[in-house]
């Protein structure tokens, strides 16, 4: 859920949210959220136009020395609680369009971008299995094997995670049909994404990630079906009870005595 610097333009609400995040004021942050929602903003817009820019400003402030590590951690803690309160608003009833496995690779401790993307995917009708931050390669592979997802999304916010990405991609490629998307602030363009083993580039914002997953879903649906319906459902083909019984023997299979008794019974 990377947001381009300077976009959207900082408003009073964004500045207020930044101020309350750094202060660790959950009630103050929620007040900003409620004000935005009552003014007609969607939960997605609260994420992308208020919360994400404010969190990016916290990160920039830490890099410049304006904010301390404690400021950043306190802001992230409040942000997680806000995400938890907003998350249910992204739930979409009805049949799901498919499953996406999502997590941050081993060594990547930023979990908030993944949560923002996960909620956008839920709003688009997908089932999301979130593995959280610092997820080992074998855990991604186990989840992919269990869930049979449309794709596995690897979240990478900080640089220097190339080895973890490579190990995870290698583990996932052992599973037939596991599509891989690598995205996040550390993946700057399509060339970088492809080089890391991604099927495509997930873009710079959460909506772009949803678009990339939908593209994979379209390709999956376009593939010709293989095998019978029972095979596709994963259920073994069962013969009916009648079919399992041994069929009766024909007359030519009967013994001479049986044949003679049959002729007598018919009066022949």
N, C-alpha and C positions, 0 to 999 in steps of 0.2 A: 504494500500500500504506500509506495513511495510517492511523494508529492513534489512537483517541480518547485524550486525555490522561487518565492515571490508570487506564486499562483496557488490559490486565489489571493487577491489583494487583502491585506490584513484589515479587518474591520474592528469596531469597538468590541464586538462579541469575541473575536479571536484573541484580541489583546487581554480582555477580561478573563477568558479561559486560561490563557498562558499564566496570567498573574495568579489565578486561583490554584492551578496545577502546582506551580512552584511552591506555593504556600501550604500545599497539602490539604486544601480546603475542599473536601468532597461535596459538601452541601453547596458551596459557592459554584463549583463546576456544574453540578446538576441544575442549579438555578439557571445558568446560561443555556444548558441543553433544553430545559423546559420552555424557556423563553423563545428559543429558536423553533421548537416544535409547534408551539402555540401560534407562531407567526407564519406557519405553513411549510416550514422546512421538513424534509423527509429524514428518517433515520440515516439513510445513506449520505445525505448532504451534511448532517451533523458530523458524521465520521470524516468525510473528505474535505469539508470547508471550514470546520472548526477544530475538531480534535486532532486530526493528522497534522495540519499546519502548526498548531500549538506545540505538539510533541516534537516536530522538526525544529521549531525555534528553541526548545529546551536543549536538544542535541547540539544545535549550532552554538548556543550560549555556553554549553559545557566545553566545546572545542575552543572557544575564544577566551575561556577563563571567567566569563561573566557568572556562570553557575557552577556549583560544586558537584561532586559525585553524589552527595547526599540530596541535593536539589533534584538531580536527574532521577535518582531512585525513588524519591518521594513522589515526584510527578508521575512516574510509571506506575507506581502502586495505586494512586488515585485513578489513573486512566483505566487500569484493569477493572476496578470496581465499577466505573462508569460503563465500560463495555459489557460487564455482566448484567447491569440493569437495562441496557438498551438491547442486548442480544435477542431476547424473546420477541421483540418487535419485527425481527427479520424472518421469523418463522413463516413458512408458507404452507397452508393445508393442502391436502390432496396427494396424489401419487407423485413420487419423486422422479426426476429425470435421469438419475444415475448418481453414483457415489464418487466423491473425490477424497483422496487421502492427502492430508496437508500437514506439513511440519517444518521446523527449522533444522538444518543439518547439524551434525555433531560439532560442537564448538561455537555454534551460533546461539547466543543467549537472548536475542530479541524475539519475543513471542507476540508482541502487540500487533505488528504488521500482519502476521498470519491470522490473528483473530479477526481483524478488520476484513481481510479477504474472505475468510470463512463465512462471516455473516452476510457479505454480499452474495456469495454463492448460495447460501440458504435462501436469501430473498429471491434468487433466480430459479428456485425449485430443486436445487441439488441437495443430496444428503452429504454431509461433510464429516469425515473422521479426522479429528484434530489430534496430532501427536505432540504438539507443544514445542518448546525450545530444546536445543541440544539433544536431538534424537539420533541414536546410532543407526548406521546403515542397515543392520540386520532387523531393526524394528520397522523401518520403512518396508523392507522386503516381506516381513511376516504379515504386516497389515495389507499390503498389496495382494498377497497370495490369498488371504482370508476374505477380503472385501470384493475382489474382482472389479476395481474401480475404472472409471473412464480414464483417469490419469492420476499420477502421483505428483503433487506440487511441492517442490523444494524451495523453502524460503531462505533467502540469503541477504541479510541487511548489511553486515560488515564485510570488508575485504579480507583476504587471506584465508578463505575457506575452501580453496580449490581442491586440496587433498580430500577433505570430507565429502565434497560434492562428487569427486571422481569415484570414491569408494561406494557412495550411495548409488550412483548411476550404474556402476558395475554390478552391484548386488541386484538392482531392479531389473537389469537387462537379462538376468538369468530366468526371469519370469516371463513366459510368453504373453504378449499382449499388454504389457505394462507400459503405457505411454507416460513420458516424463516431461514435466515443465519445470524449468529453473527460473525463478524470478525474485525480485526484491530490489532494494536500493543499490546493491552491489552489482547488479546486472544492468549495464548502461544502455545496451543496444542489442539488435538482433544477432549481429556477428558474435558478440560475447556469449549470448544465450546458446547459440548453436555450438560454439566451441566447448561449452560446458556440458553438452549432451542433451540440451532441451529440444523438444520437438518443434518449438517455435518461441518467439519472444512474448512475454506476458505484458509488456508495456510498462507504463510508469504509474498507473493508478489502479485501484481495485476493480473498477469497471472494465479495464483492459484485460485483467486476468479472467474475469467472467467470460469475456468475448473469446479468449484463447481456449477456454474449456469448452465453450459451445461449438467452436470450430472442430475440436477433436470429436465431440459428440456427433456432429454431422457426418464426419468421415467414418465414424464407427457404424452409423446407421446405413451408410452407403455401401458398406462391405457386404458381399453376398453371404447369405446364411449357409452354414455348413452343418450337415447332419440332420437327423430327424428332430422333431419337437421334443421328444423325450430326452434326447441327448443334450439339447440346448438347456433344458430345465434342470439337468443334473440328476434326474431320477432314472433308475434302471428300468428297462422295458420289462414288464411283467406279463407272462402269458396268463390267459384266463384259466379257470379251474377245468373247464371242458377241454381246453387245448392241451392242458398238462396231462390229461388222462390218456392212456394207451388206446389208440383207435381200434375198433373191432376188426377182427380178422375177416378176410373175404372167404367166400365158400371154398375157393381152391386151397385155402390154407387149412381147412378143417381136416381132421383125421378121418379115415374111411368109416369108423364106427359112428362118429358124430354125423357124417353125411348120410349114412344108412338110417339112423334114427330120425333125421329130418325128413327123409323120403317117406318113412312109415307114418309120421305124424300128419303128412299131407295126403296120405292114402295113395301114394304112387308106388 
